[in-house]
C-alpha cells in the first residue's frame, strides 16, 4: 500500500468581513493632497456662509443662529488656514537662513 503526500494548496478567503479585516487600506495622502483637501473644505465653508447670508437677506431663513454658526465656522477655518500659511512661510524662511 502506497502512501501519497498531502497536497496542500493555499486557502483564500472569499467571504466579506463586516469588521474590515480584509479591506485594503487606502494609500496615505501626500502633503499636497492633504493641503488641497483642507483648502477646498475651507472654501466650501466660506461659500456656505455666503449662501446663508444671502438667504437671510432674502428672508428665507428665520433663525439667525444658523447664519452665525456658519459664519463663525468659515471664519475659524480661514484663520486656521492663515496661521498654517504663516507658520509654513516662517519655517521656509528659517531654513533659507541656515548656513550650509
C-alpha positions as CSV (number, residue, x, y, z in Angstrom):
1,X,0.0,0.0,0.0
2,X,1.4,3.3,-1.1
3,X,1.0,6.5,1.0
4,X,0.7,9.7,-1.0
5,X,1.9,13.0,0.4
6,X,-0.7,15.6,1.3
7,X,-1.3,18.2,-1.4
8,X,-1.7,21.4,0.4
9,X,-3.0,24.4,-1.5
10,X,-3.2,27.9,-0.1
11,X,-6.7,28.7,1.1
12,X,-8.1,32.1,0.0
13,X,-10.9,33.9,1.9
14,X,-13.8,34.7,-0.3
15,X,-16.3,35.9,2.4
16,X,-16.7,39.6,3.1
17,X,-16.0,40.8,6.5
18,X,-18.2,43.2,8.4
19,X,-15.4,44.5,10.6
20,X,-13.0,45.3,7.8
21,X,-10.1,43.0,8.4
22,X,-9.8,42.0,4.7
23,X,-10.2,45.5,3.3
24,X,-7.1,47.0,1.7
25,X,-6.0,50.2,3.5
26,X,-6.0,53.2,1.2
27,X,-2.6,54.6,0.5
28,X,-1.6,57.6,2.6
29,X,-2.2,61.0,1.2
30,X,0.7,63.2,0.2
31,X,1.1,66.6,1.9
32,X,0.0,68.4,-1.2
33,X,-3.3,66.3,-1.4
34,X,-3.9,66.9,2.2
35,X,-3.4,70.6,1.8
36,X,-5.6,70.8,-1.3
37,X,-8.4,69.0,0.5
38,X,-8.2,71.3,3.5
39,X,-8.3,74.4,1.4
40,X,-11.3,73.0,-0.5
41,X,-13.1,72.4,2.8
42,X,-12.3,75.9,3.9
43,X,-13.6,77.3,0.6
44,X,-16.8,75.2,0.9
45,X,-17.4,76.6,4.4
46,X,-16.9,80.2,3.1
47,X,-19.3,79.6,0.2
48,X,-21.9,78.0,2.5
49,X,-21.6,81.0,4.8
50,X,-22.2,83.4,1.9
51,X,-25.2,81.4,0.8
52,X,-26.6,81.5,4.3
53,X,-26.1,85.3,4.4
54,X,-27.9,85.8,1.1
55,X,-30.7,83.5,2.2
56,X,-31.1,85.5,5.4
57,X,-31.1,88.8,3.5
58,X,-33.8,87.4,1.2
59,X,-35.9,86.4,4.2
60,X,-35.8,82.6,3.6
61,X,-34.1,82.0,7.0
62,X,-35.8,82.9,10.2
63,X,-33.3,81.6,12.7
64,X,-30.2,83.9,12.7
65,X,-28.3,81.4,14.8
66,X,-27.8,79.1,11.8
67,X,-26.3,82.0,9.9
68,X,-24.0,83.0,12.7
69,X,-22.8,79.4,13.2
70,X,-22.0,79.1,9.5
71,X,-20.2,82.4,9.6
72,X,-18.1,81.5,12.6
73,X,-17.1,78.1,11.1
74,X,-15.9,79.9,8.0
75,X,-14.0,82.5,9.9
76,X,-12.3,79.9,12.1
77,X,-11.4,77.8,9.1
78,X,-9.9,80.9,7.4
79,X,-7.9,81.9,10.5
80,X,-6.5,78.3,10.7
81,X,-5.5,78.4,7.1
82,X,-3.8,81.8,7.5
83,X,-1.9,80.6,10.6
84,X,-0.8,77.5,8.8
85,X,0.4,79.6,5.9
86,X,2.3,81.9,8.3
87,X,4.0,79.0,10.0
88,X,5.0,77.4,6.7
89,X,6.4,80.7,5.5
90,X,8.3,81.2,8.7
91,X,9.7,77.7,8.6
92,X,10.8,78.2,5.0
93,X,12.5,81.5,5.8
94,X,14.3,79.9,8.7
95,X,15.6,77.0,6.5
96,X,16.7,79.6,4.0
97,X,18.7,81.4,6.7
98,X,20.6,78.2,7.6
99,X,24.2,78.2,6.6
100,X,25.4,75.1,4.8
